[in-house]
Amino acid sequence: MKFNKWTLGLAAVGVVSLASVAQAEEKMGSSVMTALSSTVLSGYVDTSMQWNLGTGNAFAPAFKFNGPKKADGFNLNVVKVTLEKPLDEAEWSAGYKTDLLFGPDANAFPGGLGTSSTGVSSDFAIKQAYVALRAPVGNGLDVKVGVFDSIIGYESTEAGNNPNFTRSWGHTIEPSTHTGVLASYRINNMIQLAAGVANTMSATINSRAFTPTGVGGKAESYKTYMGSIALTAPENWGFVSGSSLYGGVVNGFNNVVGTGADQTSFYAGLTLATPVTGLRVGASYDYAGISKQPLTGNNSAYANAVALYTSFQATEKLSLHVRGEYASLSKNLTSLAQGANFFGTPGAIGGVPGEVLALTGTIQYDLWKNVISRLEVRWDHSLDGGKAFGNVGPGTTTGDGVFYGGSRKNSYIVAANLIYKF
């Protein structure tokens, strides 16, 4: 074993012994190797091919991770790399997880601002980065400290974990990630609870609800709070065993782009097994509301969405998925900036209708090992009479006075999605 000159000098005057140094370095090296051996590397590469029927893509439907740049072409969506040391069964178990995103969807995650602590977007984002701890409280209390995914939502930001490739309008209005502390506790096999506190509703890492000048923010102690409950049907409940009912709420300050307001997001979701082998159905409801306050021009605002899901596992490799949804957005925001910061202003931002009906059908056939391959067709229809999609057009004004500058009430998308998981 080689020693540096400083170590040899200390040994020469009897301050340390070479044997003790060798043992210390061997122990340190052993600890490092043990930590590395328990770390799991995983991730995926997500690509797609997309065709938007009709002429003009200036106003593509503004659901999350969509946009004009993905229309009528080939896309690298995102590359994800995960490093994780999962919790084990020990009473005082510890671990960590880091999710790193690279590519255009990292730039768009979430809301086109990424998670950069500077608020500047790039083709890189930290989706999650937390220390995981377990304390021997009852059945075991699990705690995450750092950056973690939002606790509400039927769908994930990761397309491969969803029944469909394109995201729902409900997922679009949900918070994405938080910086804070989240605790979860399983009472039994049927009931699981979670509660947490974070800096803000916003995804910007280390963001704060207050500002140093005291203008445009909240008190220094102001935080975002969240809670959820998950109910799972036990095995002795017949064909509905494994079905789940989930509810959650997040309340706090949304301070995107230097402005913001108090926001509350509610979510309820149901996944139900059926007597038909391979057939599952689901439902979700999302609501995001902003109360009357100075930072929104003393106007309240809301967005809500309901979705129904059906999935059928026809064979080991073939599955079919259908999603139908309805969403509506308030029309009383006073500026384009307010709409962009929260959930879109109908008529002011291309691709955002005041009311929308959407239907998505997906065929997934996993021909290659580790590869998700699927073909999807999606239809979005503006229900309030406004031409929210297509090219910049002469415009239309709806009965309630909202002006739309698009050329079409309907959007049709055909997409192929290939995801390699490793």
C-alpha positions in Angstrom: 0.0 0.0 0.0 1.3 3.5 -0.9 1.2 6.3 1.6 1.6 10.0 0.9 4.5 12.1 2.2 2.5 13.8 5.0 1.4 10.4 6.4 5.0 9.1 6.3 6.2 12.2 8.1 3.7 11.7 10.9 4.6 8.1 11.2 8.3 9.0 11.4 7.7 11.1 14.5 5.4 8.6 16.1 2.2 10.6 15.7 0.5 7.8 13.7 1.3 4.2 12.9 1.3 3.0 9.3 -0.7 0.0 10.5 -3.5 2.1 11.8 -3.6 4.3 8.6 -3.7 1.1 6.5 -6.6 -0.2 8.6 -8.5 3.2 8.4 -8.1 3.4 4.6 -9.1 -0.2 4.2 -12.2 0.4 6.3 -13.1 3.6 4.4 -12.6 1.9 1.1 -14.8 -1.0 2.3 -17.5 1.5 3.3 -17.4 3.2 -0.1 -17.6 -0.1 -1.9 -20.5 -1.2 0.2 -22.4 2.1 -0.5 -21.7 1.8 -4.2 -22.7 -1.9 -4.3 -26.1 -1.0 -2.9 -26.7 1.9 -5.3 -29.0 1.1 -8.2 -28.6 2.7 -11.6 -31.7 2.9 -13.8 -33.5 5.2 -16.3 -34.9 5.4 -19.8 -34.6 7.1 -23.2 -38.0 8.5 -24.4 -38.5 9.2 -28.1 -41.5 9.9 -30.3 -42.8 10.6 -33.8 -45.8 12.9 -34.0 -48.1 14.0 -36.8 -50.5 16.9 -36.2 -53.3 16.7 -38.8 -54.3 19.9 -40.6 -52.3 23.0 -41.4 -50.7 25.1 -38.8 -49.1 24.3 -35.4 -48.7 27.7 -33.9 -51.4 26.9 -31.3 -50.9 23.2 -30.4 -52.9 22.0 -27.4 -51.1 23.3 -24.3 -51.2 20.1 -22.2 -47.9 19.3 -20.4 -44.9 18.4 -22.6 -46.7 19.2 -25.9 -46.1 22.2 -28.2 -45.4 23.4 -31.7 -41.8 22.0 -31.6 -43.1 18.4 -31.2 -45.6 18.6 -34.1 -45.0 16.9 -37.5 -41.6 15.4 -36.8 -39.3 13.2 -34.9 -38.5 13.9 -31.2 -36.1 13.1 -28.5 -38.4 13.8 -25.5 -36.2 13.1 -22.5 -33.4 11.0 -21.0 -33.7 10.1 -17.4 -30.9 8.7 -15.2 -31.7 7.5 -11.6 -29.2 6.7 -8.9 -30.9 5.2 -5.8 -30.1 3.3 -2.7 -33.6 2.1 -1.6 -34.6 1.7 2.0 -34.1 -1.8 3.4 -35.9 -3.6 6.1 -33.8 -2.3 9.0 -35.5 -0.3 11.7 -33.2 2.7 11.1 -32.8 2.3 7.4 -31.4 5.1 5.2 -31.0 5.7 1.5 -31.3 8.3 -1.2 -32.7 8.9 -4.7 -31.7 11.2 -7.5 -33.7 11.6 -10.7 -31.9 13.6 -13.4 -33.6 14.6 -16.7 -31.9 15.6 -19.9 -33.4 16.9 -23.1 -36.4 19.0 -24.3 -38.8 17.7 -21.7 -36.4 18.6 -19.0 -36.6 22.2 -20.3 -40.4 22.0 -20.2 -40.5 20.4 -16.7 -42.5 21.9 -15.2 -44.3 24.7 -16.9 -41.3 25.5 -19.1 -39.1 26.7 -16.2 -37.3 23.5 -15.2 -36.3 23.1 -11.5 -33.2 25.3 -11.5 -32.7 27.2 -8.3 -31.9 30.2 -10.5 -35.3 30.0 -12.2 -33.6 29.7 -15.6 -34.6 26.8 -17.8 -32.3 24.5 -19.7 -32.2 21.0 -21.1 -31.4 19.7 -17.7 -33.6 19.3 -14.6 -33.5 17.6 -11.2 -36.8 15.8 -10.9 -36.1 14.3 -7.5 -33.1 14.4 -5.1 -33.8 13.4 -1.5 -32.4 11.6 1.5 -34.7 8.7 2.5 -35.0 7.7 6.2 -37.0 5.2 8.2 -37.7 5.5 11.9 -39.1 2.6 14.0 -42.4 4.3 14.8 -45.2 1.7 14.8 -45.1 0.0 11.4 -42.2 2.3 10.3 -42.3 6.0 9.4 -40.7 6.8 6.1 -39.3 10.3 5.5 -38.0 12.1 2.4 -35.9 15.3 2.8 -35.0 17.3 -0.3 -36.7 17.5 -3.7 -39.6 15.0 -4.3 -42.6 14.5 -6.6 -45.9 16.0 -5.8 -48.2 13.6 -3.8 -51.3 14.2 -6.0 -52.1 13.0 -9.5 -53.4 10.0 -11.5 -50.5 10.3 -14.0 -46.8 10.7 -13.7 -44.4 13.1 -15.4 -42.8 10.0 -16.8 -44.7 8.8 -20.0 -43.7 5.2 -19.5 -45.5 4.9 -16.2 -48.8 6.2 -17.7 -51.4 4.3 -19.7 -51.2 7.0 -22.5 -48.2 8.8 -24.1 -49.7 12.3 -24.1 -50.6 13.8 -20.7 -54.0 14.8 -19.5 -55.3 18.3 -18.8 -55.7 17.3 -15.2 -52.0 16.4 -14.9 -51.2 19.7 -16.6 -52.7 21.8 -13.8 -51.1 19.8 -10.9 -48.0 20.8 -9.0 -45.0 18.8 -10.2 -42.3 18.7 -7.5 -41.5 20.4 -4.1 -38.5 21.1 -1.9 -39.3 20.1 1.6 -40.0 17.2 4.0 -42.5 14.4 3.3 -43.5 11.7 5.8 -45.5 8.6 4.9 -47.0 5.9 7.2 -48.8 2.7 6.4 -51.4 1.9 9.1 -52.1 -1.5 7.6 -52.4 -3.1 4.2 -55.5 -1.0 3.5 -54.6 2.5 4.7 -51.6 4.7 4.0 -51.1 8.3 5.0 -48.7 11.0 3.9 -48.1 14.6 5.0 -45.5 17.1 4.2 -44.3 20.7 4.3 -42.4 22.5 1.5 -41.1 25.9 0.6 -43.7 26.7 -2.1 -46.1 25.1 -4.6 -43.5 25.9 -7.3 -41.0 23.5 -8.6 -38.0 25.8 -8.5 -35.5 24.2 -6.1 -35.0 26.1 -2.8 -37.7 28.7 -3.8 -39.2 30.8 -1.0 -42.6 32.3 -0.5 -41.1 35.5 0.8 -38.9 38.1 -0.9 -36.0 40.0 0.7 -37.8 43.3 0.0 -41.1 42.0 1.4 -42.8 43.0 -1.9 -44.7 40.4 -3.9 -44.3 37.6 -1.4 -45.4 36.3 2.0 -44.0 36.2 5.5 -40.7 34.4 6.1 -42.5 31.6 7.9 -45.0 31.0 5.2 -44.8 27.4 3.8 -46.7 25.0 1.6 -48.6 22.1 3.3 -49.8 18.8 1.8 -51.6 15.6 2.9 -53.0 12.5 1.3 -54.7 9.2 2.1 -54.6 6.0 0.0 -57.1 3.1 0.5 -56.4 -0.3 -1.0 -59.0 -3.1 -1.2 -57.7 -6.3 0.5 -57.2 -9.7 -1.1 -60.4 -11.1 0.4 -62.6 -8.6 -1.4 -63.0 -10.7 -4.5 -62.4 -9.2 -8.0 -62.0 -5.7 -6.6 -59.0 -6.7 -4.5 -56.1 -4.4 -5.3 -58.4 -1.5 -6.3 -57.4 1.8 -4.8 -59.0 5.1 -3.8 -56.8 8.1 -3.3 -57.3 11.7 -2.2 -54.9 14.6 -1.6 -54.5 18.3 -1.2 -51.7 20.8 -1.5 -52.0 24.4 -0.3 -49.3 27.1 -0.5 -47.8 30.0 -2.5 -47.1 29.6 -6.2 -44.4 32.1 -7.0 -43.6 31.4 -10.6 -41.6 34.1 -12.5 -41.4 36.5 -9.6 -45.1 36.9 -9.1 -47.6 34.6 -7.4 -50.6 33.9 -5.3 -52.0 31.5 -2.7 -53.1 28.3 -4.5 -54.9 25.2 -3.4 -54.9 22.0 -5.4 -57.3 19.1 -4.7 -57.1 15.6 -6.3 -59.2 12.5 -6.0 -58.5 9.3 -8.0 -59.9 5.8 -8.3 -58.4 2.6 -9.9 -60.9 -0.3 -10.0 -60.4 -3.9 -11.0 -63.3 -5.6 -12.8 -64.6 -9.2 -13.1 -63.2 -9.2 -16.7 -59.6 -10.6 -16.6 -57.2 -7.9 -17.6 -59.7 -5.0 -17.6 -59.2 -2.1 -15.2 -61.0 1.3 -15.1 -60.0 4.5 -13.4 -61.2 8.0 -12.7 -59.6 11.3 -11.6 -60.6 14.8 -10.6 -58.3 17.8 -10.3 -59.0 21.3 -9.1 -56.6 24.2 -8.8 -57.9 27.4 -7.3 -56.6 30.9 -6.6 -58.5 33.2 -4.2 -59.0 37.0 -4.7 -55.8 38.7 -3.8 -53.6 41.7 -5.0 -51.2 39.5 -6.9 -53.9 38.3 -9.2 -55.6 41.7 -9.7 -58.1 40.9 -6.9 -59.6 38.2 -9.2 -60.1 34.6 -8.3 -59.2 31.9 -10.8 -59.6 28.2 -11.1 -59.0 25.2 -13.3 -60.6 21.8 -13.0 -60.5 18.5 -15.0 -62.1 15.1 -14.8 -60.9 12.0 -16.6 -62.0 8.5 -17.1 -59.5 5.7 -17.9 -59.9 2.2 -19.3 -57.1 -0.3 -19.7 -57.3 -3.8 -21.1 -54.4 -6.3 -21.1 -55.3 -8.4 -24.1 -52.2 -10.6 -24.2 -48.9 -10.7 -22.4 -47.5 -8.1 -24.8 -50.6 -6.3 -26.1 -52.6 -3.7 -24.1 -55.3 -1.2 -25.1 -55.9 2.1 -23.3 -58.6 4.8 -23.6 -58.9 8.1 -21.8 -61.7 10.6 -22.0 -61.5 14.0 -20.3 -63.2 17.3 -19.8 -61.5 20.4 -18.4 -62.5 24.1 -17.9 -60.5 27.2 -17.0 -61.7 30.5 -15.6 -61.8 33.4 -18.0 -61.4 36.3 -15.5 -57.6 36.6 -15.1 -56.5 40.1 -15.8 -53.2 39.5 -17.7 -51.4 37.1 -19.9 -48.6 36.8 -17.3 -51.1 35.6 -14.6 -52.4 32.9 -16.9 -48.9 31.8 -18.0 -47.8 31.6 -14.3 -50.6 29.3 -13.2 -52.7 27.3 -15.7 -53.2 29.3 -18.9 -55.6 32.1 -19.9 -58.2 31.0 -22.5 -57.9 33.0 -25.7 -54.7 34.8 -24.5 -52.3 31.8 -24.9 -52.5 29.6 -28.0 -53.7 26.1 -27.3 -55.7 26.9 -24.2 -59.5 26.7 -24.6 -61.9 27.8 -21.9 -63.6 24.4 -22.1 -62.1 21.3 -23.7 -63.2 17.8 -24.4 -60.4 15.3 -25.2 -60.3 11.6 -26.2 -57.1 9.5 -26.4 -56.7 6.0 -27.6 -53.4 4.0 -27.2 -52.3 0.6 -28.5 -49.2 -0.7 -26.8 -47.3 -3.8 -28.0 -44.0 -4.6 -26.3 -42.2 -6.5 -29.1 -38.7 -5.8 -27.9 -37.3 -6.5 -24.5 -37.1 -3.5 -22.2 -38.9 -1.3 -24.8 -42.3 0.3 -24.5 -43.7 0.7 -28.0 -47.1 2.3 -28.7 -49.3 4.1 -31.2 -51.6 6.8 -30.0 -54.4 8.9 -31.5 -55.7 12.0 -29.7 -58.5 14.5 -30.3 -59.0 17.8 -28.5 -62.1 19.9 -29.1 -62.8 23.5 -27.9 -66.3 23.4 -26.3 -66.8 27.1 -25.8 -66.8 28.0 -29.5 -63.3 29.5 -29.5 -60.8 28.6 -32.2 -58.0 27.7 -29.8 -55.8 25.5 -32.1 -54.0 25.6 -35.5 -52.5 28.7 -37.1 -52.8 32.3 -36.2 -56.1 33.1 -37.7 -58.6 36.0 -38.0 -59.9 35.0 -34.6 -63.3 34.4 -33.0 -65.0 35.8 -30.0 -67.1 33.5 -27.8 -70.4 34.4 -26.3 -68.8 35.4 -23.0 -66.4 37.8 -24.7 -63.2 35.7 -24.8 -61.2 36.3 -28.0 -59.3 33.4 -29.6 -56.7 34.0 -32.3 -56.5 30.5 -33.7 -57.9 28.9 -36.8 -59.5 25.6 -35.6 -61.7 24.3 -32.8 -60.3 20.8 -33.2 -56.8 19.3 -32.8 -55.9 15.8 -34.1 -52.6 14.1 -33.1 -51.2 10.8 -34.2 -48.1 9.8 -32.3 -45.7 6.8 -32.0 -43.8 6.5 -28.8 -40.7 4.3 -28.1 -39.1 4.1 -24.6 -36.1 2.0 -23.7 -35.8 1.3 -20.0 -32.6 0.3 -18.4 
